[in-house]
Amino acid sequence: MDFQFTDDQRLWNETVHRFMDREVGREYTREHDQSREFPEGAYRKIAKQGWLGLLVPERYGGVDADPVMYAIFCEAIAKFSLDFAACVMTSMFTATNISSSGTDEQREQYLPGFLAGERKFSIAISEPGAGSDAAGVSTRARLDSDTDEWVLDGNKVFCSGAHLPGATIAVLARTGDERHRGLSLILVPNDTPGVDVRKMNTIVRRSLGTTEIFFSDVRVPRTNIIGEPGQGWQIAGQHLEYERLSLAASYVGNARTALDDTIEYTKGRTQFGRPLSSFQVLKHRMAENECHVEAARLLVYNAATKMARGERAMKEVSMAKVFAADTAFQTSFNGMQALGGYAQLPEYDMERYFREAKHAMVGGGANEIQRSIIAKEMGL
Ligand SMILES: Cc1cc2nc3c(=O)[nH]c(=O)nc-3n(C[C@H](O)[C@H](O)[C@H](O)COP(=O)(O)OP(=O)(O)OC[C@H]3O[C@@H](n4cnc5c(N)ncnc54)[C@H](O)[C@@H]3O)c2cc1C
């Protein structure tokens, strides 16, 4: 058993961190959180590096990275902001659905533009009545055989990035009555007539942007379905391990920064003639957070290594996700306390880490759902 990165992995880790420090930076992510604008400039730079293709096979123009390399990437791009990482990661999953389950025509239509940074995707699963119970979606898609089109009606919520210019929404819609096998994944460009996308005023994902979508008699060609009718649940679930792994890795990356910022601040701030970092209560909190951040990282790379061996890692990925989410929250929560009143100011970044870490406990499958998955895998 070796807990160290290989030379290639270490080099990759340094490369992405250096890129984030030089080409993105914490001020940039803070400004975009404040302005609620998509970080288009940095996104294009990432596209230029070829990194949007990490999960796309080489034959379709991607890099075909393994799960460990992908986790390293996600940990590093989240160092200043989970929101920024989500801006990059969200489109990558739908691109994976298209590369693995789409037709050659769909790959030709969507992948080159995505890899160039010009075309983005949003995934629309959640609905007012279907959150954790994602298979309970009621948005309907019926086939109009006269026009050979899918006709969609319904309402989605919390769909990140669906409003972005040129975004295509992968909509999980009901095409049959069976709970899981009655669901299909259909590509809907956001400028299709009948699509009404409204931004939601969330306290997180401010630069990516999260939306509510209303579909009213929306028509798209029959060929816009990914895979066959009834395969939507299976296809959307194909990347679930990757998605949760990437989220867990990003939580670790951001928790590390929250802790480093706390250490730096408490060393520099003097009260009662001593640096805050010399008070035992603060030292112990930071020491405990250090244990948790390191443990979360080991859970992430344990899950990634198992996936890279081609083994099923459902339990390990959920363990990494729930532990890393709690760690990011606890670390930024302690950071908020350690920075005192200054934690309330955006320029200290801690309030942003704190907000985003709270969302980590819900997004991508809430903590309770992750614990249920772990329990099920334990035979409970
Ligand atoms: C900023 C943001 C961005 C998002 N982006 C997207 C996106 O891009 N696409 C998308 O489709 N969705 C997205 N979501 C939706 C997200 O996936 C859901 O919020 C999440 O799945 C939880 O669903 P819910 O909010 O309806 O909560 P609910 O399902 O109503 O859950 C509320 C609480 O009850 C608990 N609970 C529910 N069921 C159980 C159970 N069986 N056992 C124990 N506890 C349970 C939950 O864990 C949670 O604590 C986003 C959400 C937010 C806030």
The ligand as a Gaussian input file, in Angstrom:
#p B3LYP/6-31G(d) Opt

LIG

0 1
 C      -27.349000      25.558000      -5.710000
 C      -27.968000      24.286000      -6.173000
 C      -27.592000      23.756000      -7.404000
 C      -28.211000      22.590000      -7.872000
 N      -27.907000      22.141000      -9.143000
 C      -28.669000      21.139000      -9.671000
 C      -28.544000      20.789000     -11.061000
 O      -27.713000      21.344000     -11.789000
 N      -29.384000      19.852000     -11.567000
 C      -30.321000      19.214000     -10.802000
 O      -31.045000      18.372000     -11.335000
 N      -30.449000      19.513000      -9.478000
 C      -29.655000      20.453000      -8.907000
 N      -29.806000      20.810000      -7.579000
 C      -30.815000      20.115000      -6.774000
 C      -30.207000      19.197000      -5.734000
 O      -29.719000      18.030000      -6.358000
 C      -31.306000      18.932000      -4.704000
 O      -31.460000      20.126000      -3.948000
 C      -30.971000      17.762000      -3.814000
 O      -31.026000      16.570000      -4.538000
 C      -31.962000      17.664000      -2.634000
 O      -33.284000      17.749000      -3.063000
 P      -34.286000      18.799000      -2.366000
 O      -33.617000      20.104000      -2.315000
 O      -35.588000      18.713000      -3.055000
 O      -34.411000      18.280000      -0.872000
 P      -35.362000      17.109000      -0.314000
 O      -35.219000      15.901000      -1.164000
 O      -36.707000      17.647000      -0.088000
 O      -34.647000      16.813000       1.069000
 C      -34.766000      17.681000       2.186000
 C      -34.060000      17.020000       3.369000
 O      -34.657000      15.761000       3.635000
 C      -33.689000      14.727000       3.593000
 N      -34.231000      13.492000       3.037000
 C      -34.908000      13.329000       1.868000
 N      -35.183000      12.048000       1.675000
 C      -34.664000      11.354000       2.720000
 C      -34.598000       9.983000       3.101000
 N      -35.112000       9.031000       2.306000
 N      -33.981000       9.659000       4.255000
 C      -33.450000      10.610000       5.044000
 N      -33.463000      11.936000       4.745000
 C      -34.057000      12.298000       3.591000
 C      -32.591000      15.249000       2.686000
 O      -31.368000      14.611000       2.916000
 C      -32.588000      16.733000       3.063000
 O      -31.801000      16.924000       4.214000
 C      -29.160000      21.923000      -7.070000
 C      -29.497000      22.450000      -5.820000
 C      -28.929000      23.625000      -5.371000
 C      -29.360000      24.193000      -4.039000

